[in-house]
């Protein structure tokens, strides 16, 4: 959003207002001229929440429509609860310039919650959705004319610099970056570490991120006797994550579902080879195995991938260089240029 807001005179935000303290990974808006239209936070999980949401629906729809009426360009972020309602409201503004960033999995064959499927169906409908560019991750065969394959970026051109990786003969360094949620399967990284340690392979694992699974992971680390091998850093700055990527040899990221996982692209930028599940556009990002390893959610399989790769350092070196070259295409400068074309 920092790149979007640089190109506008006024930013109108329609969203629930959180009263929580910002975490280290949250960044402030840069735009001074901001109009914030607060809507109640809501969800449709469970009977009580559903009834409350139905009661609040007229107010929320009115405020979303008001925000769309006041602006020159409508930008939606989907999928989500607000995105679901906004995808309906935008139908009544066919002549306004619009964009939608679909940050989830656009793969038509993937299992999706019904609310995600509804948003996807509306956004790709040329009858219901007029004058809109829908930005999706990956190339898919069923795209309509308003669907544009897109990307995201984390680094500047100036971040392309030389760096040195630690010697793998000393120890193998693994990293997990992201929220510690059950659908990210962070426990698999711990089990991989345990398998490798049992084979007398010196190993180190770093977690960057926080979430509800932290206590369980801490207990699992202790039960697997990995206190010396595993560190939990919590939510840390982008600079600290960068430094950890440079030190790491492999990213363990076996999520159930993704859109464009930035951590995979960031790891590749710093020569940290991803070992990840083939969800969404991830196979395309990894060149179907040329720039990283595609695997299932199985810790023993992943540990075998790492062990086997140690026997072929030349192939690993080529894979790392291909990953770096691919990631370096997607800079913030290029991202900003592409955004300007959409406004």
FIGU-799349 format. One line per 10 residues: number of its first residue (from 1); for each residue x, y negated, z of C-alpha. Coordinates in nm, 4 decimals, always signed. Example, Ala and Ser with C-alpha at 12.3 -4.5 7.8 and 13.67 -1.06 7.14 Angstrom:
BEGIN
1 = +1.2300 +0.4500 +0.7800  +1.3670 +0.1060 +0.7140
***
This chain:
BEGIN
1 = +0.0000 +0.0000 +0.0000  +0.2971 -0.2342 +0.0473  +0.3603 -0.2130 -0.3252  -0.0048 -0.2637 -0.4134  -0.0431 -0.5677 -0.1861  +0.2601 -0.7429 -0.3401  +0.0555 -0.7928 -0.6565  -0.2579 -0.9524 -0.5096  -0.3520 -1.2901 -0.3600  -0.5871 -1.1456 -0.0997
11 = -0.6264 -0.7969 +0.0410  -0.9659 -0.6748 +0.1623  -0.9513 -0.3581 +0.3713  -1.2594 -0.1519 +0.4569  -1.1680 +0.1112 +0.7158  -1.2134 +0.2214 +1.0766  -0.9996 +0.0195 +1.3180  -0.7698 +0.2285 +1.5343  -0.6871 +0.1008 +1.8842  -0.3918 +0.3362 +1.9232
21 = -0.0387 +0.2035 +1.9415  +0.1399 +0.2360 +1.6066  +0.3881 +0.5231 +1.5888  +0.7464 +0.4824 +1.4605  +0.6360 +0.6038 +1.1159  +0.3660 +0.3330 +1.0797  +0.4580 +0.0164 +0.8874  +0.2821 -0.3221 +0.8957  +0.1166 -0.4810 +0.5938  +0.3207 -0.7550 +0.4272
31 = +0.0265 -0.9544 +0.2902  -0.0645 -1.2577 +0.5051  -0.4060 -1.3101 +0.3485  -0.5941 -1.0036 +0.4747  -0.9662 -0.9699 +0.5318  -1.0460 -0.6635 +0.7413  -1.3965 -0.5174 +0.7343  -1.4203 -0.2705 +1.0196  -1.6480 +0.0321 +0.9925  -1.7233 +0.2883 +1.2642
41 = -1.5046 +0.5969 +1.2702  -1.7069 +0.9034 +1.1736  -1.6878 +1.2658 +1.0694  -1.9358 +1.5380 +0.9771  -1.7863 +1.8252 +1.1760  -2.0485 +1.9698 +1.4099  -2.4155 +1.8884 +1.4611  -2.3581 +1.5995 +1.7030  -2.1084 +1.4234 +1.4757  -2.3268 +1.4834 +1.1706
51 = -2.6332 +1.3256 +1.3377  -2.4235 +1.0295 +1.4542  -2.2854 +0.9828 +1.1030  -2.6348 +0.9882 +0.9505  -2.7399 +0.7185 +1.1993  -2.4373 +0.5035 +1.1079  -2.4635 +0.5655 +0.7348  -2.6614 +0.2502 +0.6349  -2.4158 +0.0212 +0.8159  -2.1108 +0.1942 +0.6692
61 = -2.2478 +0.1942 +0.3141  -2.3435 -0.1744 +0.3409  -1.9925 -0.2708 +0.4561  -1.8241 -0.0660 +0.1835  -2.0499 -0.2275 -0.0778  -1.9761 -0.5720 +0.0662  -1.6023 -0.5129 +0.0360  -1.6394 -0.3959 -0.3244  -1.8582 -0.6961 -0.4095  -1.6016 -0.9430 -0.2732
71 = -1.2991 -0.8044 -0.4568  -1.1780 -0.8181 -0.8166  -1.0150 -0.4761 -0.8128  -1.1440 -0.1748 -0.6168  -0.8913 +0.0787 -0.4926  -1.0036 +0.4011 -0.3235  -0.7969 +0.6484 -0.1298  -0.9337 +0.9998 -0.1519  -1.0051 +1.2606 -0.0305  -1.1476 +1.1665 +0.3068
81 = -1.4657 +1.0639 +0.4839  -1.4477 +0.6986 +0.3768  -1.3350 +0.8078 +0.0301  -1.6414 +1.0318 +0.0023  -1.8840 +0.7458 +0.0672  -1.6789 +0.5002 -0.1414  -1.6834 +0.7342 -0.4402  -2.0633 +0.7097 -0.4366  -2.0740 +0.3322 -0.3808  -1.8315 +0.2558 -0.6656
91 = -2.0872 +0.3982 -0.9097  -2.2872 +0.0758 -0.8610  -1.9899 -0.1400 -0.9688  -1.9292 -0.0091 -1.3233  -1.7791 -0.3340 -1.4578  -1.5145 -0.3878 -1.1877  -1.1587 -0.2744 -1.2451  -1.0962 +0.0293 -1.0263  -0.8289 +0.2761 -0.9273  -0.8422 +0.5764 -0.6997
101 = -0.5471 +0.7555 -0.5515  -0.6383 +1.1186 -0.4944  -0.3750 +1.2113 -0.2368  -0.4886 +1.5726 -0.2013  -0.4606 +1.8859 -0.4109  -0.6139 +1.8274 -0.7572  -0.5649 +2.1884 -0.8705  -0.9124 +2.2989 -0.9891  -0.8394 +2.6594 -0.8873  -0.7530 +2.5765 -0.5264
111 = -0.9855 +2.6360 -0.2319  -1.1298 +2.2993 -0.1269  -1.3790 +2.1806 +0.1374  -1.7132 +2.0929 -0.0176  -1.6644 +1.7211 +0.0521  -1.3363 +1.7262 -0.1438  -1.5032 +1.9046 -0.4346  -1.7780 +1.6399 -0.4409  -1.5226 +1.3563 -0.4523  -1.3287 +1.5316 -0.7262
121 = -1.6442 +1.5864 -0.9335  -1.7522 +1.2217 -0.9053  -1.4078 +1.0790 -0.9811  -1.3563 +1.2887 -1.2931  -1.7073 +1.2206 -1.4241  -1.6970 +0.9776 -1.7160  -2.0718 +0.9241 -1.6714  -2.0636 +0.8256 -1.3018  -1.7202 +0.6672 -1.2747  -1.6651 +0.3765 -1.5112
131 = -1.3596 +0.1556 -1.5606  -1.1458 +0.3564 -1.3198  -0.8004 +0.5138 -1.3371  -0.7800 +0.8147 -1.1056  -0.4215 +0.8863 -1.0004  -0.3621 +1.2543 -0.9315  -0.0545 +1.4612 -0.8565  +0.0480 +1.7036 -1.1287  -0.0580 +1.7975 -1.4807  -0.3860 +1.9912 -1.5016
141 = -0.5724 +2.1313 -1.8011  -0.9208 +2.0110 -1.7037  -0.8355 +1.6398 -1.6788  -1.0805 +1.3883 -1.8259  -0.9706 +1.0636 -1.9953  -0.9701 +0.8615 -1.6718  -0.7362 +1.1041 -1.4900  -0.3718 +0.9914 -1.4850  -0.0916 +1.2185 -1.3597  +0.1019 +1.0112 -1.1084
151 = +0.3739 +1.0343 -0.8469  +0.4881 +0.8636 -0.5296  +0.8291 +0.7412 -0.4207  +1.0313 +0.6751 -0.1060  +1.3655 +0.5358 -0.2166  +1.5158 +0.2478 -0.4142  +1.7620 +0.2652 -0.7013  +2.0227 +0.1441 -0.4545  +1.9677 +0.4582 -0.2447  +2.1315 +0.6653 -0.5169
161 = +2.4691 +0.7155 -0.3543  +2.7274 +0.9802 -0.2933  +2.7013 +1.1915 +0.0223  +2.8696 +1.4973 +0.1631  +2.6926 +1.8128 +0.2747  +2.8224 +2.0060 +0.5766  +3.0002 +2.3291 +0.4903  +2.7612 +2.6237 +0.4909  +3.0421 +2.8472 +0.6181  +3.0159 +2.6681 +0.9512
171 = +2.6400 +2.7072 +1.0001  +2.3176 +2.6992 +0.8001  +2.1153 +2.3890 +0.8748  +1.7361 +2.3985 +0.8322  +1.4895 +2.1144 +0.8650  +1.1129 +2.0776 +0.9011  +0.9654 +1.7314 +0.8387  +0.5985 +1.6520 +0.8914  +0.3136 +1.6644 +1.1384  +0.3154 +1.9597 +1.3750
181 = -0.0271 +2.0864 +1.2703  -0.1467 +2.4432 +1.2277  -0.2062 +2.4007 +0.8524  +0.1628 +2.3077 +0.8104  +0.2681 +2.6409 +0.9677  +0.5701 +2.4985 +1.1542  +0.6077 +2.8189 +1.3587  +0.7330 +2.9968 +1.0466  +1.0494 +2.7862 +1.0550  +1.1175 +2.9069 +1.4097
191 = +1.0687 +3.2693 +1.3094  +1.3025 +3.2236 +1.0117  +1.5616 +3.0892 +1.2510  +1.5138 +3.3920 +1.4769  +1.5539 +3.6397 +1.1872  +1.8762 +3.4745 +1.0729  +2.0189 +3.4595 +1.4245  +1.9483 +3.8314 +1.4642  +2.1686 +3.8878 +1.1572  +2.4518 +3.6956 +1.3251
201 = +2.4147 +3.3995 +1.0890  +2.4928 +3.0726 +1.2659  +2.1857 +2.8568 +1.2308  +2.0473 +2.5170 +1.3294  +1.6882 +2.3962 +1.2908  +1.5664 +2.0386 +1.3345  +1.1998 +1.9334 +1.3568  +1.1146 +1.5738 +1.2595  +0.7531 +1.5040 +1.3467  +0.4969 +1.5376 +1.6209
211 = +0.1507 +1.6831 +1.6611  -0.0824 +1.9123 +1.8549  +0.1294 +2.2244 +1.7932  +0.4318 +2.0820 +1.9767  +0.3712 +2.2614 +2.3086  +0.3134 +2.5958 +2.1359  +0.6266 +2.5532 +1.9289  +0.8318 +2.4650 +2.2342  +0.7082 +2.7777 +2.4111  +0.7793 +2.9898 +2.1020
221 = +1.1297 +2.8455 +2.0730  +1.2012 +2.9419 +2.4330  +1.0526 +3.2910 +2.3965  +1.2677 +3.3508 +2.0881  +1.5742 +3.2306 +2.2819  +1.6493 +2.9527 +2.0351  +1.7122 +2.6623 +2.2730  +2.0663 +2.6131 +2.1436  +1.9636 +2.6368 +1.7788  +1.6440 +2.4271 +1.7609
231 = +1.5911 +2.0549 +1.8246  +1.2626 +1.8608 +1.8287  +1.3193 +1.4943 +1.7433  +0.9531 +1.3817 +1.7350  +0.8427 +1.0978 +1.5064  +1.1578 +0.9213 +1.3945  +1.2411 +0.6404 +1.1526  +1.2828 +0.6916 +0.7790  +1.6540 +0.6210 +0.8220  +1.6900 +0.9000 +1.0775
241 = +1.4980 +1.1416 +0.8525  +1.7313 +1.0496 +0.5670  +2.0354 +1.1250 +0.7827  +1.8875 +1.4604 +0.8854  +1.8161 +1.5506 +0.5213  +2.1779 +1.4793 +0.4317  +2.2935 +1.7172 +0.7044  +2.0401 +1.9894 +0.6172  +2.0870 +2.2647 +0.3586  +1.7261 +2.3882 +0.3360
251 = +1.3840 +2.2345 +0.3963  +1.1293 +2.4827 +0.5343  +0.7868 +2.3555 +0.4308  +0.5163 +2.6203 +0.4003  +0.1992 +2.4134 +0.4105  -0.1479 +2.5506 +0.3324  -0.2350 +2.2569 +0.1064  -0.0719 +1.9376 -0.0210  -0.1043 +1.6662 -0.2805  +0.2445 +1.5385 -0.3601
261 = +0.4448 +1.6269 -0.0478  +0.6849 +1.3350 -0.0118  +0.9079 +1.5338 +0.2202  +0.9794 +1.7808 -0.0608  +1.0808 +1.5013 -0.3006  +1.2820 +1.3284 -0.0248  +1.4640 +1.6495 +0.0622  +1.5525 +1.7001 -0.3049  +1.6837 +1.3423 -0.3262  +1.9396 +1.4238 -0.0537
271 = +2.0342 +1.7650 -0.1877  +1.8338 +1.9597 +0.0702  +1.6867 +2.2572 -0.1148  +1.3130 +2.3088 -0.0528  +1.1720 +2.6476 +0.0404  +0.8007 +2.5888 +0.0079  +0.4640 +2.7348 -0.0803  +0.3345 +2.7053 -0.4406  +0.0430 +2.4715 -0.3610  -0.0875 +2.1816 -0.5695
281 = +0.1834 +2.0368 -0.7974  +0.4729 +2.1728 -0.5879  +0.5650 +2.4369 -0.8504  +0.5881 +2.1564 -1.1067  +0.8061 +1.9508 -0.8712  +1.0409 +2.2465 -0.8231  +1.0556 +2.3297 -1.1930  +0.8890 +2.6633 -1.1158  +1.1922 +2.7750 -0.9167  +1.4770 +2.5911 -1.0893
291 = +1.5021 +2.3149 -0.8253  +1.3990 +2.5041 -0.5140  +1.2440 +2.8252 -0.3855  +0.8722 +2.9040 -0.4075  +0.7559 +3.1516 -0.1491  +0.4606 +3.2743 +0.0536  +0.4002 +3.2138 +0.4230  +0.6258 +3.4932 +0.5428  +0.9222 +3.4237 +0.7687  +1.1083 +3.7443 +0.6833
301 = +1.0852 +3.6709 +0.3088  +1.2152 +3.3187 +0.3650  +1.5036 +3.4400 +0.5779  +1.5930 +3.6874 +0.3014  +1.5885 +3.4029 +0.0461  +1.8368 +3.2085 +0.2566  +2.0577 +3.5100 +0.3223  +2.0638 +3.6085 -0.0476  +2.1392 +3.2532 -0.1595  +2.4525 +3.2509 +0.0578
311 = +2.5903 +3.5277 -0.1616  +2.5645 +3.3080 -0.4737  +2.6954 +2.9594 -0.3852  +2.7367 +2.8600 -0.7516  +2.3649 +2.9088 -0.8246  +2.2821 +2.7171 -0.5072  +2.5087 +2.4319 -0.6177  +2.3368 +2.4119 -0.9577  +1.9930 +2.4238 -0.7960  +2.0888 +2.1391 -0.5615
321 = +2.2142 +1.9224 -0.8486  +1.8997 +1.9853 -1.0528  +1.6886 +1.8892 -0.7488  +1.8815 +1.5640 -0.7005  +1.8599 +1.4717 -1.0701  +1.4827 +1.5308 -1.0753  +1.4152 +1.3361 -0.7540  +1.6229 +1.0380 -0.8683  +1.3724 +0.9752 -1.1496  +1.1075 +0.8609 -0.9030
331 = +1.2208 +0.5352 -0.7451  +1.0213 +0.2637 -0.5743  +1.1075 +0.0287 -0.8601  +0.9507 +0.2675 -1.1108  +0.6539 +0.3192 -0.8789  +0.5977 -0.0570 -0.8569  +0.6195 -0.0985 -1.2347  +0.3560 +0.1712 -1.2851  +0.1259 +0.0164 -1.0236  +0.1431 -0.3248 -1.1968
341 = +0.0161 -0.1629 -1.5162  -0.2991 -0.0501 -1.3333  -0.4023 -0.3873 -1.1893
***
